[in-house]
């Protein structure tokens, strides 16, 4: 009986995704992708320039402070995995709070699934991630001459995990901002703090032991350390993998519960 119910539930979910959710998501994704570069002279070239400039600035500012701790590799190469992850997380989180408000007309005048506008935005971030990953591969090849298999596997695992986790997290922020509009002002401040308590521009080894618990509770830190371990040591750190996957399960579960409770009244509050 339990197996039958589970199969039926999965079939219903698959039908919902194929018939109702995906068509709207795909159209929104294409629309957002075009809008992102309308009127831009350089267009998608910014995807190359932005991370390159970010790495250059971070290296210029912080390399002297942390170069001794990462002396075995160039500092610019050390920060790339962290910036790859942070760019996806920051870009999606920064825009998540206003997703429902920015799509008010669509959600109030049509029967479009609310999840579609969030998923479409996450897919834009995923495209950016893939392009930045390709840039990382090229830079890595120029510096090292080869790219470890574990690094490629870890990069794809992290990207997929970010997509799923940020979908759930974005739903939480978007719903929260509908009922509590101050979210839009609070999130940027928290993001600035979160950047500095994540080992993106520095190695974990420089953190005092009494503050290590902050890193151990930080899913972004787990992703960064997982990816660095795969790239620099050609090893998949299963502890870090389990840490951020557990966080993703918690976030997505909480997101589902919140959406189930407040989603029906969401349109009325827009």
C-alpha positions as CSV (number, residue, x, y, z in Angstrom):
1,X,0.0,0.0,0.0
2,X,2.8,2.4,1.0
3,X,4.7,1.6,-2.2
4,X,1.6,2.1,-4.4
5,X,0.9,5.5,-2.7
6,X,4.5,6.5,-3.2
7,X,4.4,5.6,-6.9
8,X,1.1,7.4,-7.4
9,X,2.5,10.5,-5.6
10,X,5.6,10.5,-7.8
11,X,3.5,10.1,-11.0
12,X,1.3,13.1,-9.9
13,X,4.4,15.2,-9.2
14,X,5.9,14.3,-12.6
15,X,2.7,15.1,-14.4
16,X,2.4,18.4,-12.6
17,X,6.0,19.3,-13.6
18,X,5.6,18.2,-17.2
19,X,2.2,19.7,-17.9
20,X,1.9,22.8,-15.7
21,X,5.2,23.8,-14.1
22,X,7.9,23.3,-16.9
23,X,6.2,25.0,-19.8
24,X,5.7,28.2,-17.8
25,X,9.2,27.9,-16.3
26,X,10.8,27.5,-19.7
27,X,9.1,30.5,-21.2
28,X,10.0,32.7,-18.2
29,X,13.6,31.4,-18.3
30,X,13.9,32.4,-22.0
31,X,12.3,35.8,-21.3
32,X,14.6,36.5,-18.3
33,X,17.6,35.4,-20.3
34,X,16.8,37.8,-23.1
35,X,15.9,40.7,-20.7
36,X,19.2,40.2,-18.9
37,X,21.2,41.3,-22.0
38,X,18.8,43.7,-23.8
39,X,20.5,47.1,-24.3
40,X,23.9,45.7,-23.2
41,X,26.7,46.4,-25.6
42,X,28.9,43.5,-24.3
43,X,26.0,41.2,-23.5
44,X,27.1,37.7,-22.4
45,X,30.7,38.9,-22.4
46,X,30.0,40.3,-18.9
47,X,29.9,36.7,-17.7
48,X,33.6,36.5,-18.5
49,X,34.5,40.0,-17.5
50,X,32.7,40.0,-14.2
51,X,34.4,37.0,-12.5
52,X,37.7,38.0,-14.1
53,X,37.5,41.4,-12.5
54,X,36.2,40.0,-9.2
55,X,39.2,37.6,-9.0
56,X,41.6,40.4,-9.9
57,X,40.3,42.7,-7.3
58,X,40.1,40.1,-4.5
59,X,43.6,38.9,-5.4
60,X,45.0,42.5,-5.4
61,X,43.4,43.3,-2.0
62,X,43.8,40.0,-0.1
63,X,46.7,38.1,-1.7
64,X,49.3,39.7,0.6
65,X,47.3,38.8,3.7
66,X,46.6,35.1,2.9
67,X,49.3,34.2,0.3
68,X,51.5,32.5,2.9
69,X,48.7,30.2,3.9
70,X,48.1,29.1,0.3
71,X,51.7,29.3,-0.9
72,X,51.5,25.9,-2.7
73,X,49.2,27.4,-5.4
74,X,48.6,30.9,-6.8
75,X,46.2,32.9,-4.6
76,X,44.1,33.8,-7.6
77,X,43.5,30.1,-8.3
78,X,42.8,29.4,-4.7
79,X,39.9,31.9,-4.5
80,X,38.2,30.8,-7.8
81,X,36.2,27.8,-6.5
82,X,34.8,29.9,-3.6
83,X,33.9,32.8,-6.0
84,X,32.3,30.3,-8.4
85,X,30.0,29.1,-5.6
86,X,29.5,32.6,-4.0
87,X,28.5,34.2,-7.3
88,X,25.6,31.7,-7.8
89,X,24.5,32.0,-4.2
90,X,24.8,35.8,-4.0
91,X,23.1,36.5,-7.3
92,X,20.1,34.3,-6.6
93,X,19.7,35.3,-2.9
94,X,20.0,39.0,-3.7
95,X,17.1,38.8,-6.2
96,X,15.0,36.2,-4.4
97,X,13.1,38.5,-2.0
98,X,11.4,40.5,-4.8
99,X,10.7,37.6,-7.2
100,X,6.9,37.3,-6.4
101,X,6.5,41.1,-6.1
102,X,8.2,41.7,-9.5
103,X,5.9,39.1,-11.1
104,X,2.8,40.4,-9.4
105,X,0.8,40.8,-12.7
106,X,1.6,37.3,-13.9
107,X,0.7,35.7,-10.6
108,X,-2.5,37.7,-10.0
109,X,-3.9,37.6,-13.6
110,X,-3.0,34.1,-14.6
111,X,-3.0,30.6,-13.1
112,X,0.8,30.3,-13.6
113,X,2.4,28.2,-10.8
114,X,4.1,30.4,-8.2
115,X,7.1,28.1,-8.2
116,X,7.7,28.7,-11.9
117,X,9.0,32.3,-11.4
118,X,11.4,31.1,-8.7
119,X,12.6,28.1,-10.7
120,X,13.1,30.2,-13.8
121,X,15.3,32.6,-11.9
122,X,17.4,29.8,-10.4
123,X,17.9,28.4,-13.9
124,X,19.4,31.7,-15.0
125,X,21.8,31.4,-12.1
126,X,22.6,27.8,-13.2
127,X,23.5,29.0,-16.7
128,X,25.8,31.6,-15.2
129,X,27.4,28.9,-13.0
130,X,28.1,26.6,-16.0
131,X,29.7,29.5,-18.0
132,X,31.9,30.5,-15.0
133,X,32.8,26.9,-14.4
134,X,34.0,26.7,-18.0
135,X,36.1,29.8,-17.4
136,X,37.5,28.1,-14.3
137,X,38.4,25.0,-16.3
138,X,40.3,27.1,-18.8
139,X,42.2,29.1,-16.2
140,X,43.0,25.9,-14.3
141,X,44.3,24.3,-17.4
142,X,46.6,27.3,-18.1
143,X,47.9,27.3,-14.5
144,X,48.1,23.5,-13.8
145,X,48.0,21.9,-17.2
146,X,45.3,19.4,-16.3
147,X,41.9,19.2,-14.5
148,X,41.3,16.5,-11.9
149,X,38.3,14.1,-12.4
150,X,37.3,14.6,-8.8
151,X,37.2,18.3,-9.4
152,X,34.8,18.0,-12.4
153,X,32.5,15.6,-10.5
154,X,32.5,18.0,-7.5
155,X,31.9,21.0,-9.6
156,X,28.8,19.4,-11.1
157,X,27.6,18.1,-7.8
158,X,27.9,21.5,-6.2
159,X,26.2,23.2,-9.1
160,X,23.2,20.8,-8.9
161,X,23.1,21.1,-5.2
162,X,23.1,24.9,-5.4
163,X,20.3,24.9,-7.9
164,X,18.1,22.7,-5.7
165,X,19.0,24.4,-2.4
166,X,18.6,27.9,-3.8
167,X,15.2,27.0,-5.2
168,X,14.1,26.1,-1.7
169,X,15.9,29.1,-0.1
170,X,14.5,31.5,-2.7
171,X,11.0,30.3,-2.0
172,X,11.4,31.0,1.7
173,X,12.8,34.5,1.0
174,X,10.2,35.4,-1.6
175,X,7.3,34.2,0.6
176,X,8.8,36.0,3.6
177,X,9.1,39.3,1.8
178,X,5.5,39.2,0.7
179,X,4.4,39.1,4.3
180,X,7.3,41.0,5.8
181,X,8.6,43.6,3.3
182,X,11.6,44.5,5.4
183,X,13.2,41.3,4.2
184,X,14.4,43.1,1.1
185,X,16.5,45.5,3.2
186,X,17.7,42.9,5.7
187,X,19.0,40.3,3.2
188,X,21.8,42.5,1.6
189,X,23.2,43.3,5.0
190,X,23.2,39.6,6.0
191,X,24.8,38.7,2.7
192,X,27.7,41.0,3.4
193,X,28.2,39.4,6.8
194,X,27.9,35.9,5.3
195,X,30.6,36.5,2.7
196,X,33.2,37.2,5.4
197,X,32.2,34.2,7.6
198,X,32.5,31.9,4.6
199,X,36.1,30.7,3.6
200,X,35.9,32.2,0.2
201,X,38.9,34.6,0.2
202,X,40.8,32.8,3.0
203,X,41.6,29.2,4.0
204,X,39.9,27.6,7.0
205,X,43.3,27.2,8.6
206,X,43.4,30.9,9.5
207,X,40.2,30.7,11.6
208,X,40.7,30.5,15.4
209,X,39.5,27.2,16.8
210,X,36.9,28.9,19.0
211,X,35.2,30.1,15.8
212,X,35.4,27.0,13.7
213,X,31.8,26.1,14.7
214,X,30.6,28.9,12.4
215,X,32.3,27.2,9.5
216,X,30.9,23.8,10.4
217,X,27.4,25.1,10.5
218,X,27.8,27.0,7.2
219,X,26.6,25.1,4.1
220,X,28.4,27.4,1.7
221,X,31.6,26.8,3.6
222,X,31.0,23.0,3.2
223,X,30.6,23.4,-0.5
224,X,33.7,25.5,-0.9
225,X,35.8,23.1,1.1
226,X,34.3,20.1,-0.8
227,X,35.2,21.7,-4.1
228,X,38.7,22.8,-3.0
229,X,39.4,19.3,-1.7
230,X,38.4,17.8,-5.1
231,X,40.4,20.4,-7.1
232,X,43.6,20.6,-5.0
233,X,43.8,17.1,-3.6
234,X,41.7,15.1,-6.2
235,X,39.6,13.8,-3.4
236,X,35.8,13.9,-2.7
237,X,35.3,14.9,0.9
238,X,32.2,12.9,1.9
239,X,31.8,14.6,5.2
240,X,31.5,18.0,3.6
241,X,29.2,16.5,0.9
242,X,26.9,15.1,3.6
243,X,27.0,18.4,5.5
244,X,25.7,20.6,2.6
245,X,23.3,17.9,1.3
246,X,21.7,17.7,4.8
247,X,21.3,21.5,4.8
248,X,19.6,21.4,1.4
249,X,17.2,18.7,2.6
250,X,16.3,20.8,5.7
251,X,15.9,24.0,3.6
252,X,13.8,22.4,0.9
253,X,11.6,20.6,3.5
254,X,11.1,23.9,5.4
255,X,10.3,25.6,2.1
256,X,7.7,23.0,1.2
257,X,6.0,23.4,4.7
258,X,6.0,27.2,4.5
259,X,4.7,27.2,0.9
260,X,2.0,24.7,1.8
261,X,0.8,26.9,4.7
262,X,1.1,30.4,3.1
263,X,1.1,29.7,-0.6
264,X,-2.7,29.7,-1.0
265,X,-3.0,33.3,0.3
266,X,0.1,34.6,-1.4
267,X,-1.6,36.2,-4.4
268,X,-4.0,38.1,-2.1
269,X,-1.0,39.6,-0.3
270,X,0.8,40.8,-3.4
